[in-house]
């Protein structure tokens, strides 16, 4: 039996950034060769905050196209849109009844996001971790490749699964988060004590996967460093450490070799080489993306075909859960 992997990406006005790719998305591509992978555009999670209709539609197509562009292969993985598989929401309601209000109140991301929405906080924003648990548990998932900020959600999914299993017997597997520690935290280019973020108001802080070579060079060129001159891995120098961490993620080598490579050289040379590495990474992704995103009819056809292949699998799991609870099926 292959290890089952599940992960999802939320469609948004901004495409994923370099930190998203190095921290999680790159793993998705590597994992599909030896595992049974389910990858999902989680559009239902996106509507926990207000979304203009057309923007959500376009972002969903863009996210799907980008996942294909980074190397997700539908011959090896299942790649689908969450809302096209209604078993996700059906299981989420059932799991709501095995989740405590106290657990949801302690979720860090809810606290952070609700602070930004004081005029109207939707029940969906409060409850979306249960939908995320359903996303994961629906597939008997073994591993979930995530960034560090999502580990709390994996723990909640495990808690819900354990509570259900304790009451009804072994129904759900207990998933584990899979974190690529070397590059799990790519930091802001302007505030290297904070994570790189889609929502950073300073656009020079974040490199997006669709940034042009000129923009990449500009953003790396303006990245914060320090007044010292020696180039070495030193966590007390967060700006430099972040740039070297990105360099190593793109060109894996022992730390000592990288330090030797830049011995006697300056930040300008480091930034030039790093920008070139990033551009070399992004060019083929961007070329494939334009091909996919310009043919929305074909994308829609592929989305629907993938969802139809999945529904018999997840339908069986939902039926098992309903039968255990005592619902008439």
Phi and psi restraints in degrees (value plus and minus 20) as a CYANA .aco file:
   2 UNK   PHI     -94.6   -54.6
   2 UNK   PSI     130.7   170.7
   3 UNK   PHI     -87.0   -47.0
   3 UNK   PSI     114.5   154.5
   4 UNK   PHI    -114.0   -74.0
   4 UNK   PSI     108.4   148.4
   5 UNK   PHI    -139.4   -99.4
   5 UNK   PSI     114.2   154.2
   6 UNK   PHI    -152.2  -112.2
   6 UNK   PSI     119.9   159.9
   7 UNK   PHI    -178.9  -138.9
   7 UNK   PSI     138.1   178.1
   8 UNK   PHI    -156.3  -116.3
   8 UNK   PSI     138.8   178.8
   9 UNK   PHI    -150.4  -110.4
   9 UNK   PSI     116.6   156.6
  10 UNK   PHI    -107.9   -67.9
  10 UNK   PSI     109.5   149.5
  11 UNK   PHI     -90.8   -50.8
  11 UNK   PSI     118.9   158.9
  12 UNK   PHI    -170.9  -130.9
  12 UNK   PSI     150.4   190.4
  13 UNK   PHI     -81.9   -41.9
  13 UNK   PSI     -50.0   -10.0
  14 UNK   PHI    -119.9   -79.9
  14 UNK   PSI     112.6   152.6
  15 UNK   PHI     -90.1   -50.1
  15 UNK   PSI     144.8   184.8
  16 UNK   PHI     -77.0   -37.0
  16 UNK   PSI     134.7   174.7
  17 UNK   PHI    -127.3   -87.3
  17 UNK   PSI     158.9   198.9
  18 UNK   PHI     -79.3   -39.3
  18 UNK   PSI     -57.5   -17.5
  19 UNK   PHI     -84.4   -44.4
  19 UNK   PSI     -60.0   -20.0
  20 UNK   PHI     -79.4   -39.4
  20 UNK   PSI     -63.2   -23.2
  21 UNK   PHI     -86.4   -46.4
  21 UNK   PSI     -70.5   -30.5
  22 UNK   PHI     -92.3   -52.3
  22 UNK   PSI     -51.8   -11.8
  23 UNK   PHI    -101.4   -61.4
  23 UNK   PSI     -48.8    -8.8
  24 UNK   PHI    -163.0  -123.0
  24 UNK   PSI     -72.1   -32.1
  25 UNK   PHI     -82.1   -42.1
  25 UNK   PSI     -55.2   -15.2
  26 UNK   PHI     -82.2   -42.2
  26 UNK   PSI     -53.6   -13.6
  27 UNK   PHI     -84.4   -44.4
  27 UNK   PSI     -56.8   -16.8
  28 UNK   PHI     -75.7   -35.7
  28 UNK   PSI     -64.2   -24.2
  29 UNK   PHI     -85.5   -45.5
  29 UNK   PSI     -65.8   -25.8
  30 UNK   PHI     -84.0   -44.0
  30 UNK   PSI     -58.8   -18.8
  31 UNK   PHI     -90.1   -50.1
  31 UNK   PSI     -46.5    -6.5
  32 UNK   PHI     -90.9   -50.9
  32 UNK   PSI     -35.2     4.8
  33 UNK   PHI     -94.2   -54.2
  33 UNK   PSI     -47.1    -7.1
  34 UNK   PHI    -143.9  -103.9
  34 UNK   PSI     -19.0    21.0
  35 UNK   PHI    -149.9  -109.9
  35 UNK   PSI     145.3   185.3
  36 UNK   PHI    -110.5   -70.5
  36 UNK   PSI      88.0   128.0
  37 UNK   PHI    -129.4   -89.4
  37 UNK   PSI     116.8   156.8
  38 UNK   PHI    -139.9   -99.9
  38 UNK   PSI      95.8   135.8
  39 UNK   PHI    -139.4   -99.4
  39 UNK   PSI     120.1   160.1
  40 UNK   PHI    -159.4  -119.4
  40 UNK   PSI     117.9   157.9
  41 UNK   PHI    -109.0   -69.0
  41 UNK   PSI      89.5   129.5
  42 UNK   PHI    -108.8   -68.8
  42 UNK   PSI      54.2    94.2
  43 UNK   PHI     -88.8   -48.8
  43 UNK   PSI     -46.6    -6.6
  44 UNK   PHI     -89.0   -49.0
  44 UNK   PSI     -50.4   -10.4
  45 UNK   PHI     -89.1   -49.1
  45 UNK   PSI     -51.0   -11.0
  46 UNK   PHI     -85.2   -45.2
  46 UNK   PSI     -49.4    -9.4
  47 UNK   PHI    -106.3   -66.3
  47 UNK   PSI     -10.9    29.1
  48 UNK   PHI     -89.4   -49.4
  48 UNK   PSI     -34.6     5.4
  49 UNK   PHI    -144.4  -104.4
  49 UNK   PSI     133.7   173.7
  50 UNK   PHI     -75.7   -35.7
  50 UNK   PSI     115.6   155.6
  51 UNK   PHI    -153.6  -113.6
  51 UNK   PSI     103.5   143.5
  52 UNK   PHI     -80.2   -40.2
  52 UNK   PSI     118.1   158.1
  53 UNK   PHI     -73.0   -33.0
  53 UNK   PSI     -75.4   -35.4
  54 UNK   PHI     -84.9   -44.9
  54 UNK   PSI     -56.6   -16.6
  55 UNK   PHI     -84.1   -44.1
  55 UNK   PSI     -60.0   -20.0
  56 UNK   PHI     -85.6   -45.6
  56 UNK   PSI     -63.2   -23.2
  57 UNK   PHI     -79.5   -39.5
  57 UNK   PSI     -69.4   -29.4
  58 UNK   PHI     -84.3   -44.3
  58 UNK   PSI     -59.7   -19.7
  59 UNK   PHI     -86.2   -46.2
  59 UNK   PSI     -54.1   -14.1
  60 UNK   PHI     -86.3   -46.3
  60 UNK   PSI     -66.7   -26.7
  61 UNK   PHI     -80.7   -40.7
  61 UNK   PSI     -63.6   -23.6
  62 UNK   PHI     -83.1   -43.1
  62 UNK   PSI     -63.3   -23.3
  63 UNK   PHI     -84.5   -44.5
  63 UNK   PSI     -62.6   -22.6
  64 UNK   PHI     -83.0   -43.0
  64 UNK   PSI     -65.3   -25.3
  65 UNK   PHI     -82.5   -42.5
  65 UNK   PSI     -58.3   -18.3
  66 UNK   PHI     -88.6   -48.6
  66 UNK   PSI     -57.6   -17.6
  67 UNK   PHI     -83.9   -43.9
  67 UNK   PSI     -60.0   -20.0
  68 UNK   PHI     -82.8   -42.8
  68 UNK   PSI     -57.8   -17.8
  69 UNK   PHI     -89.7   -49.7
  69 UNK   PSI     -51.8   -11.8
  70 UNK   PHI     -99.8   -59.8
  70 UNK   PSI     -29.5    10.5
  71 UNK   PHI     102.0   142.0
  71 UNK   PSI     -10.0    30.0
  72 UNK   PHI     -89.9   -49.9
  72 UNK   PSI     104.6   144.6
  73 UNK   PHI    -130.7   -90.7
  73 UNK   PSI      97.9   137.9
  74 UNK   PHI     -91.4   -51.4
  74 UNK   PSI     -25.3    14.7
  75 UNK   PHI    -102.0   -62.0
  75 UNK   PSI     -41.1    -1.1
  76 UNK   PHI    -126.4   -86.4
  76 UNK   PSI     -51.7   -11.7
  77 UNK   PHI    -146.2  -106.2
  77 UNK   PSI     142.7   182.7
  78 UNK   PHI    -117.4   -77.4
  78 UNK   PSI     105.9   145.9
  79 UNK   PHI    -146.4  -106.4
  79 UNK   PSI      93.6   133.6
  80 UNK   PHI    -162.7  -122.7
  80 UNK   PSI     151.3   191.3
  81 UNK   PHI    -123.3   -83.3
  81 UNK   PSI     108.6   148.6
  82 UNK   PHI     -73.3   -33.3
  82 UNK   PSI     -67.6   -27.6
  83 UNK   PHI     -87.7   -47.7
  83 UNK   PSI     -34.4     5.6
  84 UNK   PHI    -106.5   -66.5
  84 UNK   PSI     -20.5    19.5
  85 UNK   PHI    -143.9  -103.9
  85 UNK   PSI      65.8   105.8
  86 UNK   PHI     -84.5   -44.5
  86 UNK   PSI     -32.5     7.5
  87 UNK   PHI     -81.4   -41.4
  87 UNK   PSI     -43.2    -3.2
  88 UNK   PHI     -81.1   -41.1
  88 UNK   PSI     -68.2   -28.2
  89 UNK   PHI     -94.7   -54.7
  89 UNK   PSI     -51.5   -11.5
  90 UNK   PHI     -84.5   -44.5
  90 UNK   PSI     -66.6   -26.6
  91 UNK   PHI     -87.0   -47.0
  91 UNK   PSI     -55.3   -15.3
  92 UNK   PHI     -79.1   -39.1
  92 UNK   PSI     -62.5   -22.5
  93 UNK   PHI     -82.9   -42.9
  93 UNK   PSI     -63.7   -23.7
  94 UNK   PHI     -80.9   -40.9
  94 UNK   PSI     -62.2   -22.2
  95 UNK   PHI     -92.4   -52.4
  95 UNK   PSI     -43.8    -3.8
  96 UNK   PHI     -74.4   -34.4
  96 UNK   PSI     -54.2   -14.2
  97 UNK   PHI     -99.2   -59.2
  97 UNK   PSI     -19.6    20.4
  98 UNK   PHI    -146.3  -106.3
  98 UNK   PSI       3.3    43.3
  99 UNK   PHI    -147.2  -107.2
  99 UNK   PSI     114.3   154.3
 100 UNK   PHI    -107.5   -67.5
 100 UNK   PSI     129.7   169.7
 101 UNK   PHI     -79.8   -39.8
 101 UNK   PSI     -57.1   -17.1
 102 UNK   PHI     -79.7   -39.7
 102 UNK   PSI     -60.9   -20.9
 103 UNK   PHI     -82.2   -42.2
 103 UNK   PSI     -64.5   -24.5
 104 UNK   PHI     -87.4   -47.4
 104 UNK   PSI     -54.8   -14.8
 105 UNK   PHI     -86.2   -46.2
 105 UNK   PSI     -43.7    -3.7
 106 UNK   PHI    -110.6   -70.6
 106 UNK   PSI     -21.9    18.1
 107 UNK   PHI     -89.4   -49.4
 107 UNK   PSI     102.5   142.5
 108 UNK   PHI     -80.0   -40.0
 108 UNK   PSI     -63.8   -23.8
 109 UNK   PHI     -87.5   -47.5
 109 UNK   PSI     -52.2   -12.2
 110 UNK   PHI     -83.3   -43.3
 110 UNK   PSI     -65.3   -25.3
 111 UNK   PHI     -79.0   -39.0
 111 UNK   PSI     -64.3   -24.3
 112 UNK   PHI     -87.8   -47.8
 112 UNK   PSI     -65.0   -25.0
 113 UNK   PHI     -92.6   -52.6
 113 UNK   PSI     -56.2   -16.2
 114 UNK   PHI     -87.9   -47.9
 114 UNK   PSI     -46.3    -6.3
 115 UNK   PHI     -83.3   -43.3
 115 UNK   PSI     -47.3    -7.3
 116 UNK   PHI    -109.1   -69.1
 116 UNK   PSI     -24.2    15.8
 117 UNK   PHI    -148.8  -108.8
 117 UNK   PSI      36.8    76.8
 118 UNK   PHI     -87.7   -47.7
 118 UNK   PSI     -48.1    -8.1
 119 UNK   PHI     -93.2   -53.2
 119 UNK   PSI     -54.9   -14.9
 120 UNK   PHI    -174.3  -134.3
 120 UNK   PSI      95.7   135.7
 121 UNK   PHI    -131.9   -91.9
 121 UNK   PSI      93.5   133.5
 122 UNK   PHI     -95.5   -55.5
 122 UNK   PSI     132.3   172.3
 123 UNK   PHI     -81.8   -41.8
 123 UNK   PSI     -49.9    -9.9
 124 UNK   PHI     -82.8   -42.8
 124 UNK   PSI     -59.2   -19.2
 125 UNK   PHI     -82.7   -42.7
 125 UNK   PSI     -58.7   -18.7
 126 UNK   PHI     -89.7   -49.7
 126 UNK   PSI     -57.6   -17.6
 127 UNK   PHI    -117.8   -77.8
 127 UNK   PSI     -27.3    12.7
 128 UNK   PHI     -80.5   -40.5
 128 UNK   PSI     -44.1    -4.1
 129 UNK   PHI     -81.2   -41.2
 129 UNK   PSI     -46.2    -6.2
 130 UNK   PHI     -92.8   -52.8
 130 UNK   PSI     -58.2   -18.2
 131 UNK   PHI     -82.6   -42.6
 131 UNK   PSI     -59.2   -19.2
 132 UNK   PHI     -83.7   -43.7
 132 UNK   PSI     -60.0   -20.0
 133 UNK   PHI     -81.8   -41.8
 133 UNK   PSI     -61.7   -21.7
 134 UNK   PHI     -82.9   -42.9
 134 UNK   PSI     -62.4   -22.4
 135 UNK   PHI     -71.0   -31.0
 135 UNK   PSI     -65.4   -25.4
 136 UNK   PHI     -97.4   -57.4
 136 UNK   PSI     -68.9   -28.9
 137 UNK   PHI     -91.2   -51.2
 137 UNK   PSI     -44.0    -4.0
 138 UNK   PHI     -79.2   -39.2
 138 UNK   PSI     -47.6    -7.6
 139 UNK   PHI    -125.8   -85.8
 139 UNK   PSI      -7.6    32.4
 140 UNK   PHI      30.7    70.7
 140 UNK   PSI      28.9    68.9
 141 UNK   PHI     -89.1   -49.1
 141 UNK   PSI     115.4   155.4
 142 UNK   PHI    -112.2   -72.2
 142 UNK   PSI     -62.5   -22.5
 143 UNK   PHI    -155.5  -115.5
 143 UNK   PSI     123.9   163.9
 144 UNK   PHI    -146.4  -106.4
 144 UNK   PSI      85.0   125.0
 145 UNK   PHI     -90.9   -50.9
 145 UNK   PSI      99.8   139.8
 146 UNK   PHI    -162.8  -122.8
 146 UNK   PSI     146.1   186.1
 147 UNK   PHI    -103.5   -63.5
 147 UNK   PSI     146.9   186.9
 148 UNK   PHI     -77.8   -37.8
 148 UNK   PSI     -52.8   -12.8
 149 UNK   PHI     -91.2   -51.2
 149 UNK   PSI     -28.3    11.7
 150 UNK   PHI    -123.0   -83.0
 150 UNK   PSI     -22.9    17.1
 151 UNK   PHI     -79.4   -39.4
 151 UNK   PSI     -57.2   -17.2
 152 UNK   PHI     -80.1   -40.1
 152 UNK   PSI     -53.7   -13.7
 153 UNK   PHI     -90.3   -50.3
 153 UNK   PSI     -55.4   -15.4
 154 UNK   PHI     -85.0   -45.0
 154 UNK   PSI     -61.0   -21.0
 155 UNK   PHI     -82.2   -42.2
 155 UNK   PSI     -59.2   -19.2
 156 UNK   PHI     -84.6   -44.6
 156 UNK   PSI     -63.6   -23.6
 157 UNK   PHI     -78.6   -38.6
 157 UNK   PSI     -61.0   -21.0
 158 UNK   PHI     -84.6   -44.6
 158 UNK   PSI     -62.2   -22.2
 159 UNK   PHI     -80.9   -40.9
 159 UNK   PSI     -64.9   -24.9
 160 UNK   PHI     -83.1   -43.1
 160 UNK   PSI     -65.0   -25.0
 161 UNK   PHI     -81.5   -41.5
 161 UNK   PSI     -63.3   -23.3
 162 UNK   PHI     -83.9   -43.9
 162 UNK   PSI     -60.3   -20.3
 163 UNK   PHI     -83.3   -43.3
 163 UNK   PSI     -64.3   -24.3
 164 UNK   PHI     -86.4   -46.4
 164 UNK   PSI     -65.5   -25.5
 165 UNK   PHI     -82.9   -42.9
 165 UNK   PSI     -57.7   -17.7
 166 UNK   PHI     -82.7   -42.7
 166 UNK   PSI     -54.7   -14.7
 167 UNK   PHI    -104.0   -64.0
 167 UNK   PSI     -54.5   -14.5
 168 UNK   PHI    -141.3  -101.3
 168 UNK   PSI     -22.1    17.9
 169 UNK   PHI      77.8   117.8
 169 UNK   PSI     156.8   196.8
 170 UNK   PHI     -90.2   -50.2
 170 UNK   PSI      83.2   123.2
 171 UNK   PHI    -132.9   -92.9
 171 UNK   PSI     -63.7   -23.7
 172 UNK   PHI    -130.5   -90.5
 172 UNK   PSI     121.3   161.3
 173 UNK   PHI     -94.9   -54.9
 173 UNK   PSI     134.1   174.1
 174 UNK   PHI    -116.0   -76.0
 174 UNK   PSI      88.7   128.7
 175 UNK   PHI     -95.1   -55.1
 175 UNK   PSI     138.9   178.9
 176 UNK   PHI    -144.2  -104.2
 176 UNK   PSI     123.1   163.1
 177 UNK   PHI     -96.1   -56.1
 177 UNK   PSI     120.4   160.4
 178 UNK   PHI    -134.9   -94.9
 178 UNK   PSI      90.0   130.0
 179 UNK   PHI    -134.3   -94.3
 179 UNK   PSI     106.0   146.0
 180 UNK   PHI    -104.2   -64.2
 180 UNK   PSI      74.4   114.4
 181 UNK   PHI     -84.5   -44.5
 181 UNK   PSI     -54.1   -14.1
 182 UNK   PHI     -79.5   -39.5
 182 UNK   PSI     -56.0   -16.0
 183 UNK   PHI    -150.2  -110.2
 183 UNK   PSI       6.9    46.9
 184 UNK   PHI     -90.9   -50.9
 184 UNK   PSI     -45.3    -5.3
 185 UNK   PHI    -146.0  -106.0
 185 UNK   PSI      67.8   107.8
 186 UNK   PHI    -106.6   -66.6
 186 UNK   PSI     107.6   147.6
 187 UNK   PHI    -117.1   -77.1
 187 UNK   PSI     144.3   184.3
 188 UNK   PHI     -77.1   -37.1
 188 UNK   PSI     120.5   160.5
 189 UNK   PHI     -94.8   -54.8
 189 UNK   PSI     -38.0     2.0
 190 UNK   PHI    -126.2   -86.2
 190 UNK   PSI     -48.4    -8.4
 191 UNK   PHI    -152.2  -112.2
 191 UNK   PSI      58.7    98.7
 192 UNK   PHI     -88.5   -48.5
 192 UNK   PSI     -16.1    23.9
 193 UNK   PHI    -111.6   -71.6
 193 UNK   PSI     -20.3    19.7
 194 UNK   PHI    -143.4  -103.4
 194 UNK   PSI     131.6   171.6
 195 UNK   PHI     -85.8   -45.8
 195 UNK   PSI     128.8   168.8
 196 UNK   PHI     -80.3   -40.3
 196 UNK   PSI     115.4   155.4
 197 UNK   PHI    -160.7  -120.7
 197 UNK   PSI     122.7   162.7
 198 UNK   PHI     -81.6   -41.6
 198 UNK   PSI     -55.0   -15.0
 199 UNK   PHI    -112.3   -72.3
 199 UNK   PSI     -14.4    25.6
 200 UNK   PHI     -80.6   -40.6
 200 UNK   PSI     105.1   145.1
 201 UNK   PHI     -85.2   -45.2
 201 UNK   PSI     -42.4    -2.4
 202 UNK   PHI    -109.2   -69.2
 202 UNK   PSI      82.8   122.8
 203 UNK   PHI     -84.4   -44.4
 203 UNK   PSI     -40.0     0.0
 204 UNK   PHI     -93.9   -53.9
 204 UNK   PSI     -27.7    12.3
 205 UNK   PHI    -103.3   -63.3
 205 UNK   PSI     -36.6     3.4
 206 UNK   PHI    -152.3  -112.3
 206 UNK   PSI     113.5   153.5
 207 UNK   PHI    -122.1   -82.1
 207 UNK   PSI      98.5   138.5
 208 UNK   PHI    -112.5   -72.5
 208 UNK   PSI     133.4   173.4
 209 UNK   PHI     -86.8   -46.8
 209 UNK   PSI     -36.3     3.7
 210 UNK   PHI    -124.7   -84.7
 210 UNK   PSI      -9.3    30.7
 211 UNK   PHI     -84.4   -44.4
 211 UNK   PSI     119.8   159.8
 212 UNK   PHI     -92.7   -52.7
 212 UNK   PSI     142.5   182.5
 213 UNK   PHI     -75.5   -35.5
 213 UNK   PSI     -60.0   -20.0
 214 UNK   PHI     -84.1   -44.1
 214 UNK   PSI     -60.9   -20.9
 215 UNK   PHI     -88.4   -48.4
 215 UNK   PSI     -60.2   -20.2
 216 UNK   PHI     -78.9   -38.9
 216 UNK   PSI     -68.3   -28.3
 217 UNK   PHI     -80.3   -40.3
 217 UNK   PSI     -60.0   -20.0
 218 UNK   PHI     -85.2   -45.2
 218 UNK   PSI     -65.7   -25.7
 219 UNK   PHI     -87.7   -47.7
 219 UNK   PSI     -62.6   -22.6
 220 UNK   PHI     -88.0   -48.0
 220 UNK   PSI     -59.1   -19.1
 221 UNK   PHI     -81.6   -41.6
 221 UNK   PSI     -51.7   -11.7
 222 UNK   PHI    -115.0   -75.0
 222 UNK   PSI     -15.5    24.5
 223 UNK   PHI     -82.2   -42.2
 223 UNK   PSI     120.9   160.9
 224 UNK   PHI     -87.8   -47.8
 224 UNK   PSI     114.5   154.5
 225 UNK   PHI    -147.2  -107.2
 225 UNK   PSI    -141.8  -101.8
 226 UNK   PHI    -180.2  -140.2
 226 UNK   PSI    -194.7  -154.7
 227 UNK   PHI    -111.2   -71.2
 227 UNK   PSI     -21.8    18.2
 228 UNK   PHI     -99.9   -59.9
 228 UNK   PSI     152.9   192.9
 229 UNK   PHI    -139.5   -99.5
 229 UNK   PSI     -47.7    -7.7
 230 UNK   PHI     -93.3   -53.3
 230 UNK   PSI     110.3   150.3
 231 UNK   PHI    -115.6   -75.6
 231 UNK   PSI      88.6   128.6
 232 UNK   PHI    -174.8  -134.8
 232 UNK   PSI     138.8   178.8
 233 UNK   PHI     -93.1   -53.1
 233 UNK   PSI      88.9   128.9
 234 UNK   PHI    -164.8  -124.8
 234 UNK   PSI      89.0   129.0
 235 UNK   PHI     -86.2   -46.2
 235 UNK   PSI     -35.6     4.4
 236 UNK   PHI     -97.7   -57.7
 236 UNK   PSI     -25.4    14.6
 237 UNK   PHI    -138.5   -98.5
 237 UNK   PSI      56.5    96.5
 238 UNK   PHI     -81.9   -41.9
 238 UNK   PSI     -55.0   -15.0
 239 UNK   PHI     -84.2   -44.2
 239 UNK   PSI     -70.7   -30.7
 240 UNK   PHI     -83.9   -43.9
 240 UNK   PSI     -63.0   -23.0
 241 UNK   PHI     -79.4   -39.4
 241 UNK   PSI     -59.9   -19.9
 242 UNK   PHI     -83.5   -43.5
 242 UNK   PSI     -65.9   -25.9
 243 UNK   PHI     -82.6   -42.6
 243 UNK   PSI     -62.4   -22.4
 244 UNK   PHI     -87.2   -47.2
 244 UNK   PSI     -54.2   -14.2
 245 UNK   PHI     -86.2   -46.2
 245 UNK   PSI     -60.9   -20.9
 246 UNK   PHI     -85.3   -45.3
 246 UNK   PSI     -63.7   -23.7
 247 UNK   PHI     -75.8   -35.8
 247 UNK   PSI     -68.3   -28.3
 248 UNK   PHI     -87.2   -47.2
 248 UNK   PSI     -53.8   -13.8
 249 UNK   PHI     -85.1   -45.1
 249 UNK   PSI     -52.8   -12.8
 250 UNK   PHI    -108.3   -68.3
 250 UNK   PSI     -44.6    -4.6
 251 UNK   PHI    -158.1  -118.1
 251 UNK   PSI      57.4    97.4
 252 UNK   PHI     -79.9   -39.9
 252 UNK   PSI     104.7   144.7
 253 UNK   PHI    -173.5  -133.5
 253 UNK   PSI     140.1   180.1
 254 UNK   PHI     -79.9   -39.9
 254 UNK   PSI     128.7   168.7
 255 UNK   PHI     -74.8   -34.8
 255 UNK   PSI     -63.2   -23.2
 256 UNK   PHI     -81.7   -41.7
 256 UNK   PSI     -55.3   -15.3
 257 UNK   PHI     -88.5   -48.5
 257 UNK   PSI     -59.6   -19.6
 258 UNK   PHI     -86.4   -46.4
 258 UNK   PSI     -64.0   -24.0
 259 UNK   PHI     -81.7   -41.7
 259 UNK   PSI     -59.0   -19.0
 260 UNK   PHI     -87.5   -47.5
 260 UNK   PSI     -58.6   -18.6
 261 UNK   PHI     -79.2   -39.2
 261 UNK   PSI     -56.8   -16.8
 262 UNK   PHI    -119.8   -79.8
 262 UNK   PSI      -9.8    30.2
 263 UNK   PHI     -80.8   -40.8
 263 UNK   PSI     108.6   148.6
 264 UNK   PHI      56.2    96.2
 264 UNK   PSI     -13.6    26.4
 265 UNK   PHI    -130.8   -90.8
 265 UNK   PSI     147.6   187.6
 266 UNK   PHI    -130.7   -90.7
 266 UNK   PSI     158.7   198.7
 267 UNK   PHI     -81.6   -41.6
 267 UNK   PSI     -54.4   -14.4
 268 UNK   PHI     -79.3   -39.3
 268 UNK   PSI     -62.3   -22.3
 269 UNK   PHI     -90.3   -50.3
 269 UNK   PSI     -60.0   -20.0
 270 UNK   PHI     -79.5   -39.5
 270 UNK   PSI     -67.8   -27.8
 271 UNK   PHI     -85.7   -45.7
 271 UNK   PSI     -56.8   -16.8
 272 UNK   PHI     -83.7   -43.7
 272 UNK   PSI     -67.7   -27.7
 273 UNK   PHI     -84.2   -44.2
 273 UNK   PSI     -61.0   -21.0
 274 UNK   PHI     -85.1   -45.1
 274 UNK   PSI     -63.9   -23.9
 275 UNK   PHI     -79.1   -39.1
 275 UNK   PSI     -60.4   -20.4
 276 UNK   PHI     -84.3   -44.3
 276 UNK   PSI     -60.6   -20.6
 277 UNK   PHI     -82.7   -42.7
 277 UNK   PSI     -61.6   -21.6
 278 UNK   PHI     -86.7   -46.7
 278 UNK   PSI     -63.7   -23.7
 279 UNK   PHI     -81.0   -41.0
 279 UNK   PSI     -62.9   -22.9
 280 UNK   PHI     -82.1   -42.1
 280 UNK   PSI     -54.4   -14.4
 281 UNK   PHI     -88.9   -48.9
 281 UNK   PSI     -64.3   -24.3
 282 UNK   PHI    -100.7   -60.7
 282 UNK   PSI     -49.8    -9.8
 283 UNK   PHI     -74.3   -34.3
 283 UNK   PSI     -73.3   -33.3
 284 UNK   PHI     -86.8   -46.8
 284 UNK   PSI     -52.7   -12.7
 285 UNK   PHI     -82.5   -42.5
 285 UNK   PSI     -65.8   -25.8
 286 UNK   PHI     -86.6   -46.6
 286 UNK   PSI     -55.9   -15.9
 287 UNK   PHI     -85.4   -45.4
 287 UNK   PSI     -65.9   -25.9
 288 UNK   PHI     -85.2   -45.2
 288 UNK   PSI     -58.4   -18.4
 289 UNK   PHI     -79.3   -39.3
 289 UNK   PSI     -66.0   -26.0
 290 UNK   PHI     -81.0   -41.0
 290 UNK   PSI     -56.7   -16.7
 291 UNK   PHI     -84.2   -44.2
 291 UNK   PSI     -66.8   -26.8
 292 UNK   PHI     -89.6   -49.6
 292 UNK   PSI     -68.7   -28.7
 293 UNK   PHI     -90.8   -50.8
 293 UNK   PSI     -39.9     0.1
 294 UNK   PHI    -103.6   -63.6
 294 UNK   PSI     -21.2    18.8
 295 UNK   PHI    -146.3  -106.3
 295 UNK   PSI      54.4    94.4
 296 UNK   PHI     -87.6   -47.6
 296 UNK   PSI     -49.6    -9.6
 297 UNK   PHI     -81.9   -41.9
 297 UNK   PSI     -62.2   -22.2
 298 UNK   PHI     -89.5   -49.5
 298 UNK   PSI     -59.0   -19.0
 299 UNK   PHI     -80.2   -40.2
 299 UNK   PSI     -65.8   -25.8
 300 UNK   PHI     -82.5   -42.5
 300 UNK   PSI     -60.7   -20.7
 301 UNK   PHI     -81.4   -41.4
 301 UNK   PSI     -62.8   -22.8
 302 UNK   PHI     -87.9   -47.9
 302 UNK   PSI     -62.5   -22.5
 303 UNK   PHI     -75.1   -35.1
 303 UNK   PSI     -69.5   -29.5
 304 UNK   PHI     -85.9   -45.9
 304 UNK   PSI     -59.7   -19.7
 305 UNK   PHI     -83.9   -43.9
 305 UNK   PSI     -61.7   -21.7
 306 UNK   PHI     -85.7   -45.7
 306 UNK   PSI     -62.1   -22.1
 307 UNK   PHI     -82.9   -42.9
 307 UNK   PSI     -61.0   -21.0
 308 UNK   PHI     -85.0   -45.0
 308 UNK   PSI     -52.8   -12.8
 309 UNK   PHI     -90.2   -50.2
 309 UNK   PSI     -50.3   -10.3
 310 UNK   PHI    -100.9   -60.9
 310 UNK   PSI     -54.3   -14.3
 311 UNK   PHI     -78.5   -38.5
 311 UNK   PSI     -57.1   -17.1
 312 UNK   PHI     -82.0   -42.0
 312 UNK   PSI     -54.9   -14.9
 313 UNK   PHI     -87.6   -47.6
 313 UNK   PSI     -70.1   -30.1
 314 UNK   PHI     -95.4   -55.4
 314 UNK   PSI     -48.7    -8.7
 315 UNK   PHI     -81.9   -41.9
 315 UNK   PSI     -57.6   -17.6
 316 UNK   PHI     -83.8   -43.8
 316 UNK   PSI     -60.9   -20.9
 317 UNK   PHI     -86.4   -46.4
 317 UNK   PSI     -64.3   -24.3
 318 UNK   PHI     -83.2   -43.2
 318 UNK   PSI     -60.1   -20.1
 319 UNK   PHI     -82.7   -42.7
 319 UNK   PSI     -58.8   -18.8
 320 UNK   PHI     -82.6   -42.6
 320 UNK   PSI     -64.0   -24.0
 321 UNK   PHI     -83.2   -43.2
 321 UNK   PSI     -65.4   -25.4
 322 UNK   PHI     -83.0   -43.0
 322 UNK   PSI     -60.1   -20.1
 323 UNK   PHI     -85.3   -45.3
 323 UNK   PSI     -60.2   -20.2
 324 UNK   PHI     -82.9   -42.9
 324 UNK   PSI     -59.5   -19.5
 325 UNK   PHI     -90.6   -50.6
 325 UNK   PSI     -52.5   -12.5
 326 UNK   PHI      92.2   132.2
 326 UNK   PSI     -10.9    29.1
 327 UNK   PHI     -92.8   -52.8
 327 UNK   PSI     125.8   165.8
 328 UNK   PHI     -98.7   -58.7
 328 UNK   PSI     103.4   143.4
